[in-house]
Amino acid sequence: MTIASIILAAGEGTRMRSKLPKVLHPLGGKPLIWHALQAVKGLVDRAPVLVVGHGADQVRATVGDIAEYALQAEQLGTGHAVLMAQPLLQSKADTLLVTFGDMPLLRNESLRQLIDLHRSSKSPVTMTSIIGDEARGFGRVMRDDQGNVVGIVEQADATPEQLAIREYNVSAYCFDAAWLWTTLTRIPASPKGEYYLTDVVSLAVSEGFRVASLVLDDPEEAIGLNTRVHLAEAEKVLQKRINEGWMLAGVTIIDPERTYIEAGVHIGRDTVILPNTYLRDDTVIGEDCQIGPDTTVINSMVGNHVHVLASVLEHAEVRDHVTMGPYCHLRKGAVLDEGVHLGNFGEVKASYLGPGTRMGHFSYIGDAKIGKNVNIGAGTITCNFDGEVKNPTEIGDEVFIGSDTMLVAPVKIGARSITGAGSVVTHDVPEDTLVIGVPARIIRKLERSDK
């Protein structure tokens, strides 16, 4: 059985009240359509086909070449949307898995069960449903006295008796491809002139087929997103899933309800995440770390045995055995090598700090390369911007930078040199040299302890 995936992502999503296409709204740090693509990953034999319409160019630019695209130029309903994929899939798959781009909580495991049921049922259509008390605008699943599915009625078209039905259509399907392509052309138009995919269920029954149905155990999988209220509801569900997943994988999360971890994050075993911590984008946290409380890490790499307290890391790299905080800020391009320590209110931007370097509190390092075992005293600032360009600072190994030193870039400080407290260094300093003053001047050469 050759399986292809069709994901419907053409809707405008007017109730989101947004310039952004609905399927590109973020959930857990990833667009809704990303979650829909993840749900079918490993289940199909070719790239999924996204049926796009509103904001088609934006969707293509976001998703890229991991999918094929069919355009629904006119919004004529879900049945019409699926038909738009026929030129790409005709005679190329005998089974079609059809899902929606605004149903981001459907699990891969549930879709696998759907496919397995379809294989065993010999039905041309296999559908999913949930049983519950919250309709969420879903169509009602109608059954006969023997419990067989006989049709789906959309909520807008349902009678009061039908609205009382507690089984709801989840809108994830498996179809026999040849049967579906023929049947789609026979769907009657609704009063609005749309062609509902749900009508193929009653068409199958009218042909004498028994429609197979998978009732999902978890109603939360069926949360569809039509408003930002739904988006927040789905976010809460997804965060619970993500946090529980990491705890089961060996990560301690002290307070899951006050911890936000996005879908692209990876965390090593025996790491502890404290409250009010936000781990975002494609952040990687190593093993045996302690992150937080009150910490935000965005698209950064953090090694093993790292302690971060009440700090912000953005597009940075922190290697093993680093300690930092509270109130540190690593900006884009900051790299802290093994064993670095950053004290309170330290800020680093586009700079490398070598192994064992210690940076005192209230300091700013920007566009700098700093060697190993350097001491950066409190209040040190690299004056890297001259009003036109960012200039580099280079500090050699085992340098001692006295408190409140200003390093006016471009400038180089040689290995093992010392700047006195309050110095303003405007010229390069040779190795093994003591400089003091405003501007800093050479006081004397220093005797090397390793001679």
N, C-alpha and C positions, 0 to 999 in steps of 0.2 A: 504494500500500500504506500503510494507516494503522497505525502501530505504537504499542502501549501497553506500559508497563513495570509488571511486578509484582515487588516485592521482599519476600521472606519474612522477617519480623522478629518472629515471635510467640513464639519459644522462650525458655524461662526461663534456659537456660545454667547448669544446676546445677553443672557442673564448674568454673565460674569462682568458686564459693563467695563470692558477693557479693550484697548487697542491691540492687545496681544491675542493671537489665536488661542482658543481654549486649551488645546492639547499641548501648548508650550508653557502653560502656567506651571511654576515649580511646586513640587511636592517632595519633601525630604531631600531638597537640593538638586533634584533632577526634574526635567520636564515630564508632564503626565505621559507623553508618548514614550518616553524612555521606559517607564514602568510597564507599559503595554508590550513593548518589545521584549523586555526581560521575561515577561510571563510566558512567551512562546519560545524562548530560547531553548534549543536542544530538542524541540518537539517536532520540528518541520524539516523538510529536506531541501529547502531553497530559501533565498532571502525573502522575508515577509514583504507583502505588497501593502503599501499604505495608500488608501484612497483619500486624496487631499482635495481641498476646495478653497475655503476661506483661508487666506494667508498661506497659500500653497508654497510660495517661494521661501517664506520664513521657515516653514516646516522642513522643506528639503535642505535648506542651509543648516538647520540644527541637527537633523538626523544624519545627513550625509549619505554615503554609498552603501551603508549596511542594509538598506531597504530598496525595493523598487517602488515606483510611484504610478498611480492611476489617477487621472484628474476627473473629478465630478464638477463640471462647470456650472450646472444648474442643480440647485438643492431640491431634488425631487423625491426625497425619502431614502430610507435605508436599503430597501430592495434595489432601487435604482443605483445606489452607491456601490453595492456588491457587483452589480452587472458591469460597472466600469472597469473592474479588474479582469473581466473575461478575456480580452485580447492578450493579456500577459500570461494567463494561466490555462487557456484552452488547450486541452490535450497534453498538458505538462504536469498535471496532478490529478489523481483520482479521488482524493479526499481534501476537503476545504475546511480549515479551522477559521471561523469568523468571530472576531472580537471587536471591542470598541476602544478607541483611544482615550476616552474619558472614564474608563473603569480601571483605575490603577491598582486596585487592591486584590484583583484576581490572582490567585497563586498559580505558579507553574505546576504544582502538584495536582491542583484541581483540574487544570486543563489536560493534564496527562490522564487523569481518571475519565474525563470526557471522551478523549480519543479511544481509550481502552473499551469503554462502554459502546462507542460507535462501532468498533471492530466486531464486537461480539453480538450486537443487536440485529445486524443485517437490515437496519432501517435506513432510508435515504436521508433522514434528519434526526440528529440527537441534540437535545437542548439542555439548558441548565435552569434551575429555579431555586428559590429559597422559600421557606415558610416563616412568617413572622407577623408582627403587628404594625410595622411601618412600611407604607406602600412606596414612598420615594418616587412616585410618578410612574412606577413600572406597570406594564400590562399584567392582566390577571390570567393565570393558567386555568383553562377550563378542562374538566375531566368528566367522563361518563360514570355511570353507576358501578362499573367494574374497575374504575381508577385509571382508565386509559386517557391519555391526552387527546382532546378533540379540537383544540384551538387555543389561540391567545387573543384576547381583546385588549386593545390599548385603553389606558385609563380614561382618556378624553372621550372615548366612544362607548364606555361601559355603562350598563344600566345600574340602578341602585343595588339590585341583587348581585350582579357581577362584581361591583365594588366591594361587596362584603367578603369576597373570596380572599383568603390569606396566603395563597401561593402565588408568588410573583416571578415573572420572567426575568432572568438575569442577562439575557442577550449575549450569551456565548454559545456557539453552535458548532457542530460538525455536520458536514453535508457530503453526500455522494456528489461529486463534481458534475458528472454528466447529467444527472437528474436535476441538479440545481440550475445549471445554465438554461435548460429548457423551461423549468418551472418559473424562473424569474420573469420571463416574458409573458406569463399568464396571470401575474398579480393584478387584481383590479385596482383602479385608482381610488383613493380615499376622497371624501368630500372636499378636502383641501387640494386635491390633485397630486397627492404623494403616493408612493408605492412602498408599503410597509413590508420589511423582511419577515415580520411575524406572520404574515398571511400564508407563507409557504407551509406552515404547520398544518393549517386546515386543508390546504390543497393536498398535502401528503395523505391526510386521513381520508379525504374524498376519493383518493385513488386506491384505498384499501390497505394502506400501510399503517403499521403501528409505530407511533413516534416514541422513541426512547427518551428518557428524561433522567438527568442527574440532579438530585436535590443536594445542594451544598450544605455542609454542616455549620459553616460559619457565616452568618448573615452579613458580617462586616465586609466580606469579599465583594458584596454586591453594591457597595456604596458608589453611586455614580456622581459625577461632579457637574453641576449646572450653575451653582452660585459660589461665591467666596465663603459662604457659610459652610457649604459642603466641603470646600477645600480645607477649611480649618478642621472639620470633623474627620476627614480622611488623614490629615496630618497627625492628629492625635492617635489614630489607630496605627498608622505606620510607625510612629515613634515607639509605641508600645512593642510592636513586633521587633523593631531594630534593637531596642534596649534588651529585650528578653533574649534575643538571639546572641548578643554579645555576652550576656551573663551566663548563658548556657555554654558558651565557648571558653569560659574561664576568666572573664573580666568582671571586676567588682564595680558596681554602680551604686553608690551610697543612696541616692535618691533618684530613681528613674523618672519621676514626674517633674524633676527640675534639671534634667539632663537632655540635651538635644544633640543627636548624632545623625548626620545625613547618610544617605544610602551609599555614597562612594567611599566612606571612611573604612579604614582597617585598623584593628587594635590587637596588640599582642597579649598573650596570657599573663595573668597575675598583675596586670595594670589596674590601678584604682582610679576611678573617675569620681570626683567630688561634686557637690551640687553647684548649680548655675554654670555648668561648663557646656560650651557649644563647640562641637567638632564638625567642621564643614568641608564641603567639596571633596577632594580626593586625598584628604589628610591620612597619613600613616603614623600610628603610634606604636612604638616597640613594646617589649615585655618589661615587666617589673617597674613600670613608671607610676608616678602619682601626678595626676593632672587636675588642677583646680584647688579650691573652689574659685568661682568667679573668673573663669578663663575661657578665652575664645581662640581656637586654632583653625586657621583657614588655609586649606591647600598647602600644607606644610609637612615636612618629614621630621619625625621625632624618633630618636634612637632608643636604646634600652637603658633602664635605670636612670631615667630623667625625672626631675621634680620641677614642676611649673606651678607657681602660686600666683593667682590673681593677675594674669598677664594676657597680652594679645600677641599672637604669632600670625603673620600674613605672608604666604609664599616664601617661607623661610626653611632652613635646614638646621636641626639641632641634633648633634651626635651624642654618643653614649656618655652617661655619667655627668650630664650638665645639670646645674641647679640655677633657677632664676626666679626672681620675684621677691616681694610683690610689686605689681604695677610696672612691669617691664613691657616694652613694645619692640617686637622684631618686625621690621618692614621688609618689603620685597627685596630678595637677594641677600638677606642676612644669613651667614653660616657660622654657627658656633661649633668648634671642634671639640674633641673629647675632653671632659673635665672642666670646661669653662664655667665660671660663675658670674652671674649678673645680679647686682644688688638692686635695691629699690629704685624705681623710676629711671632705669637705664633704657636707652633707645638705640637701636642699631639698624642701619639702612645700607643695603648694597655693600656689605663689608664682610670680611673674613676675620674671625678671632681664632688664633691658633690654640693648640692643646694647652690646658692648664692656665690659660689667661684668666685674670680676675679683674672685673670691671666694677668699680665702686658705684655708689648710688649717685643719682642726679647727673648722669653723664650722657653725652650724645656722640655716637661714632657713625659717620657717614662716608661712603666711598673710600673705605680704608682697607688696608691689608696689614694685619697685626700678627706678629710671630708668636712663638710659644712662651709660656710662663711670663707673660707681661703683666705688670700691675698698672691698672688705669685708675688713678685716684679720683675721689669724688669731685664732681663738678667739671670733669674734663670735657672739652668740646672740640671736635674737628670742624673748623670753619671752612667747609668744603665748597660753598657757593659764593662766587665773587660778583654776582648780579647778572652774569652772562652764561657761565659754564660751571659744571660741577668738577672740582679738582680733587686729585687723589692724595691720600696720606698713607705713608708706609712706615711701619714701626717694626724694628727688628726684634730678635729673640731677647728675652730677659731684660727688657727695658723697664724702667720705673718712671711712670708719669705721675708727677706730684699733683696734689689736689688743685683744682681750679686752673689747670693748664689750658691755654688756648693754642691749638695747632692750626696755623693759618696755611691752608693747602694752596698750591702743591708743596709738600714738605716730606722729608725723610728723616727718621730718627734711627741712627745706627744701633746695632746690637749692644746691649748692656749699658746703654747711656741712661742718664737721669735728668729729668727736668724738675726744677724747684717749684714749690707751691706758688701758684699765681703767675707763672711764667706765660709769656706770649711768644711762641716760637714761630718766627717768620722765615727762617733759613734752615737748610739741612744741617743736621747735627751728626758729626762723625761717630764711629763706634767708641765706646768706653770714654764718654765725655759727659761732664756735668755742665748744664746750662741753667742760668737763673736770670730773671729780670724781665723788664718790659721796655723794649723787646729783649728776648732772651739772648744772653751773650755767654761765651765759653768762659768758665771759671777755671777748670783744670781738667787734665786727663785723669781717668780712673785706672787704678791698678786692677788688672784682671785676676780674679781669684783662681782661675784654672791654669795659670802659668806655673 
